[in-house]
Amino acid sequence: MSRSAGPVNTIVKVLLSLMYGLPLLWILLTSFKSSADVFATDSTFVFRPVVTAYVEALDGALLDALQQSVVIAVGTTALTLAIAIPAGYGLARTRGWAVSVGLGLLIVLQMLPQTANVIPLFQIFGDWGLLDSTLGVVVADSALLVPFAVILMRPFFRAVPPQLEEAAAIDGASVLRSFFSVVLPVARNGVATTGTLVFLLAWGEFLYAVNFFLSPGTYPLSALLAQQVSAFGINWPGLMALAVLSSVPVLLVYSLTYRLLRDGLTVGAVK
Amino acid sequence: MSTPAPAAARASAAAPQRRPRRQSRYLFLLPALVFLALFSVYPLVQLVRMSLSDVTASTLNTAWPFIGLENFQQGLASGQTGDALTRTAVFVLVVTVVGMVLGLAGAIALRTRGRWSNVLLAVMVFAWALPPVVNGSVWKFLFADAGLLNVAARAVGLTDTALPFLYDQYWALGAVAFVNSWAVIPFNALVFRAALLNIEPEVFEAAALDGASRWQEVRHIMVPSVRPTMLVLLVLTIVYGFRSFDFIYVMTYGGPGTATNTLPFLGYLQAFSRFDFGLGASTSVVAVLVVLVLAVLYARSISKEEKE
């Protein structure tokens, strides 16, 4: 381990640095370019930075979309955690065929292509009056993310020693009480990791938003971006400015939770 | 917490109380059960019903005439389902091979601590955490005729005309698949890295004493020790590639022509662009069946890893 990195390692690192550094740098550079500079080859790296794209992007519609994104992402995170935390704990502490069936079903649900959900949900929401409503999108996003959240949290709850709860029971705590004051604090890393991921996924989700909201006026940022990028004659600086603005909250959440993600993400995948 | 033995002794004294407690834990499952039954399982039932009926935009919320397997036959006879399956297979193959190989190579390269490794890992995980619609937009821009990749290709004299990354039917499928693997590499590298960090340092010291080359270290120490992880990750990456649609939506919207219509995306287009909900549902049911096979493989690889 103490040996210096070999040439192959260095090549891999250079390749990955280019693959991940350049695109991120590119969003930022392009968002500060004028439309004329975007496709001019002599101004690839050297150009006069302008904030036109941001000024044009930052209008009332964008603030509405931003607010919509926040409501959807926060609402989805809250609803998903409220359902998935007890379920993750319940599946960690019970055994038998019912649990195996439940876990199997969760795995299948988690793996389903979202396009297989959007077709029937569109019809069902039409029936139930949930189309064109923020609540509908929050519910659909939660249905998408609950299986994932339960599977990710279960190992964290399993890692809580049962003896702790038994000790709490001796001291007279009810199941509910020992869950809230003993289990949850011990498993908080799992809850935080899951909550972060659910927030990030809900923030980026756009298929439900594009199909369930009937007019772009109520779109969240992700759906607005998806709609603009698939349009003809794309205004690249404007699009990149929108991309940067949609990424700022992600950067914020990410910088607060990077360690948690780096170490906690791998638990649910393989256990 | 530091005295598990007395706690266990106390627990056995409380044995009569354990049974009702265990059962009351089933109540914790209730909210998820109700919620998923309503918004995940019921939609699946509707999807299957829809695939066996003649449903268009105008009959969506009325009674559906039952037509049996006609939708499936129509999909197969027109060649759409078969073509989509082939394209999906190619797509998944590219995502899996690139995602797994670069994921493992990245994990090996980033295993050692150092400023470059730390920063690169953080940047990669950040790219992974960004919304797919943001990443898709950037890559669409990089692939454009006057985008960075074409500028670079012209600068080194690789080509005179712009490379048709997203406009040629063969290039487009490969380009979108590449971006999908780009998005999954950070996750795979992170999981592989965690497995590599579990190897005892003494093993490497012993190998170094025996004069093992770096390649021998990779082949005889690292790869065997990540093999169980690799199996699980392999299935996860295949599933990820199979169910992917957001990069397709953003970068090509299934085009040019039908070049990037993978099976899930074809179902979406049939339902929401051609408003043939029955046909779209039948295509999606085929996709769900593929997922069922993959889920069985996944469950097997997990139980195998837990044994090892």
Interface residues (C-beta under 8 A of the other chain):
Chain A: M1 R3 A5 G6 V8 N9 T10 V12 K13 L16 S17 M19 Y20 G21 L22 P23 L24 W26 I27 T30 V38 F39 T41 T44 A82 I83 A84 P86 A87 Y89 G90 L91 R93 T94 G102 G104 L105 I107 V108 L109 M111 L112 P113 Q114 T115 A116 N117 V118 I119 P120 L121 F122 Q123 I124 G126 D127 V139 A140 S142 A143 V146 P147 V150 P161 P162 Q163 L164 E166 A167 A169 I170 V175 F179 L200 W203 G204 F206 L207 N211 S222 L225 A226 V229 S230 W236 L239 M240 A243 S246 S247 V250 L251 Y254 Y258 L261 R262 D263 L265 T266 A269 V270 K271
Chain B: M1 P4 A7 A8 R10 A11 A13 A14 Q17 R21 R22 S24 R25 Y26 L27 F28 L29 P31 A32 L33 F35 L36 F39 S40 V41 Y42 P43 L44 Q46 L47 M50 L60 N61 L102 A105 G106 I108 A109 L110 T112 G114 W116 S117 L120 L121 A122 V123 M124 V125 F126 A127 A129 L130 P131 P132 V133 V134 N135 G136 S137 V138 W139 K140 F141 L142 A146 L148 V151 W182 I185 P186 F187 L190 V191 A194 A195 P201 F204 E205 A208 R214 P228 T229 V232 L233 L236 V239 F242 R243 F245 D246 Y249 V250 Y253 L263 P264 F265 G267 Y268 A271 F272 F277 G280 A281 S284 V285 A287 V288 V291 L292 L294 A295 Y298 A299 I302 E305 E306
